[in-house]
Amino acid sequence: MKIFNNKGMLLIPDPEKLKNLGKKRGISTTGKKIQVTQLYCSEGHTLVNPENPKFDGEPGIHIICEGDTFWQSVFLSPFQGDHRKKFKNDFKHGQMLRIFCPECRTEFPKIAPHDCKIGAMHVALFLGPDADINNIVCVCNVWGCYSNCLRLSGEVYSEVRHQFLTR
């Protein structure tokens, strides 16, 4: 996305245009609340199903997390900035995880380092079945880090940063 036009004037994003683009990619906004209603793995399998556990009446995001000694299903809240998740066993706080699709077990791609811990990475969950890297939800692969961001057309749509603290 360009910052300046061909005359050197600053381009100001149109909030309504961004909101409409978000709707097409499964991002719902109500006031200050942002909800992801669809996410996919790189093979096109959906992560948000009506039968997933609910968060405020909305289905969660299903992923598989693998730690040093076990793996399990984890359901994340579909609301950005909401730290709730549902799982059976807690991983060790600060443990780096590998994150997979629950259907095909394809590992989600690591796209950028994250500064919460040495070796931490943001992984990409796709907003469409086409696996377009420009339209993603990024989540940190460190258990207990809640930083995430939404990218539309290659630009940051919204971001939540929480400083990771080791215990």
GILINHU-V522946 format. One line per field, one symbol per residue. burial: + if it has 9 or more other ideal C-beta (glycine too) atoms within 8 Angstrom, else -. A space follows every 50 residues. Layout:
burial = ???
//
This chain:
burial = -----------------++-+++-+++++----++++++++++-+-++-- -+--+--++++++++++----+++++++++----+-+---+--++-+-++ ++---+-+--+--+-++--+++++++++--+++-+++++++++-+-++++ ++----+--+---+---
//
